[in-house]
């Protein structure tokens, strides 16, 4: 193979200037498009202040939220009294005055001490072990916090002031002298020390009480113990078997509300299916009116197409808000929103599919004297039906996700449940649970929809 010299290449360029000029123009056009894209990205970065947003983001809170998805906290609170300490827990905590975690120990106060509140336990000294990383020792007049080789001593005047001895270690913070002190133990937890109380947050991996809540007789038992009770143990409730009792405790778990979550998930699935089905049934005959090759009346075509444009131009979320006001919160509003939006979308897709059919089959039907209805039934429908069903199946799978979003605005289903959990700003493990359920349902429906679509398209191509 002989290589071309520079003189040969120049000679060819001189003989065919249009070819080489076009090449340079194409190259210049490509560079211009690239430069325009870069300029647009720079403008968007400036216009939306992306740098400032990233710099000002509270990444610590984001990390805490992510940790809450896969962990839980036990939050004892130790109140300072003149002669004792009162140990309490949040209202719906698993622990109470007669039930404490094993990492919290305390000494009973003197018999002369005043009685604590009914939901609290009294102590003269409390010791908290934080996952082997730290230790907190509390008395009515002092707090000692240890982390590794470092120790922080705090003198407490109950309901008056706190005073530290020495310098604060790096893992402790205090905004101003006399104010509360926060000590950090990393992922294992933290504690806030004030003149009134010590609030402890001890974190553990996993989901607390996911199977049985603290009110269940099965709470705190190992899997083997629960299995033995269910299979052969004495009845814990004379009215029903241990298996029925265990199932009832799981479904009606007060913290995770499995039964309610599963019911709301089923509502979401039904919303997506019914809304998509009704939209398909209505859009199918209307699409024949919008198809120019089927209905030869331009006015009818335009009215049908503009009707579809109107329905799909309003977002499903807006329709959900409208129907929530009309019908009240619940699945009916969600079904209506999906139905209206998808009727417009299906009408457009179906009419375009009808306009792209092969007219030879219709002509063949007309040549044998078939009625207009038979021409459409046997000359048109077999051509487009697999495509239409395939599109409907895709939207059915997509609407399963959409039904979750519109549920958050009052249209029912698991979306509303998810929004309620997020609004508390503390039940992020419940949020993670529902998100995983939604992902599992979408994954299953996606595979079912894909398999059915492949079968339909494959069946069409085999004929």
Phi, psi and omega in degrees: 000126184267129179277148180275138176278171179297321179295320179295317180296321178293324178296319179294318179297324179292325182283334183230066184295328183296321181296311184287326177296319178297322179298317179295322179296318178297319179296317179295322178297319178297316178296322179296318178296317179298316179296321178296320179296317179297316179299320179295317180296320177296317178298316180298320178300318180286315186296319181268005178051048184299319180299315180295322179296315179295320181291325183268001181294140179272082185290336178296317178295320178300318178296322178295318178299316179297320178296323180294338178293329188241013182210175176219163181238143169252129192235076173288151177231126181251114181267137177277128170240173184298322186235008184199178172240139176251125182258123179224171181223160176304162189305315185255025181287160179286339184254158183206194186298332181251012181215116184232151176293155185291339180275001175244121179234155182206158176259141179291143180284172177296153184296340182275354182292148178294149182287141178281177175298160186299330184263017181229158177249141181267147180209155174262341179204135180236136178236128181238124176260123182256083169054034179072357181263339183201170182213138178235123177246124188236132171234171180299347183232002183202160174223131175240124180245129179239135174218113185064231180268358183261148181225139177240120178255133183229126175270136186239127167255102189311128178063018179233297186201163171232144182225130180266152175256118180085203182265152175287133174289170184296333183271007177237144180228148176210123184293320181208154179305135180090343179276174184297153180245133177250125177248137187246130177247023181074215182298333184294337177144196182201175177212144175245124185247123180225176180289340181268322187197174172237118179258122183248137176235106180253120187260143178225145175292146177109183180245116184290136173055036184294325181268304181239136176277178187290346179272353182278143176293347178270355183297138177082356180268151179286167179300320179296319179294318178297316180299317180296320178295320181292321185278312189220006182282163176293150183297129175278333177233116184301339185279343183205164181290163178293328178296315178295322179294318180297316180297318179297319179294326178290310183296321183259029175304119187291335181273321184257340174051052184304314182300315180292320179296316180294321177297316179294325177295319177297321176300319179297317179297316180294319177304312182295317183291311184293317179299317179292318181297311181296322179296319179296317182294324180281320184291332184299306180291326180293331180296330178294328178287328182278339182284122185292330181278349179261307178255115186273019179256112185297322180297315179297319177303311184292319179298316180295317181292320179292328176297316177297319179299318180298315183295319185269348179285335176270124185297152181302324180297322179292317176299322179298318177298319180296312183287335174295321175292325184284313186254351186087163180299142178147173184298332180300319178296320178293317178299317181296319180296316178295317181301312183293312182297314183287335175299316178294317181292313179297320180302317179294312182296316181295316182295323177292323176296321179293325181287347181252017180283166175273118184286352182298323181293322178293319179297321178297320178294320179294325183294337179262009175083023180291150178290159179305321179295320179292326178299314179292320184293316185255344181258341184244308187303314180301332180286321189258342187302313178301321180293317181296316178296320178300316178296320179295320178296320178297316181290330176299314178294318180292323181291340174298321176288317182297325180296331177293318182292311182291338176297331182292340180261013176110004182276011175084183180081189185288341178299319178293320178296319179296316180295321178297320179292323180289326182293333179291338179063015179225342183262051184288337175292326174293323176299314179300319179301312181290324177297318179295322176297317179297317179299318180297316180295316180296320179297315180295313181293325178298317179293320177296314180298317181296317180297317179293321179295318178297321179294319180294312181295322178295319178296327179291318184286342182279345182280000000 
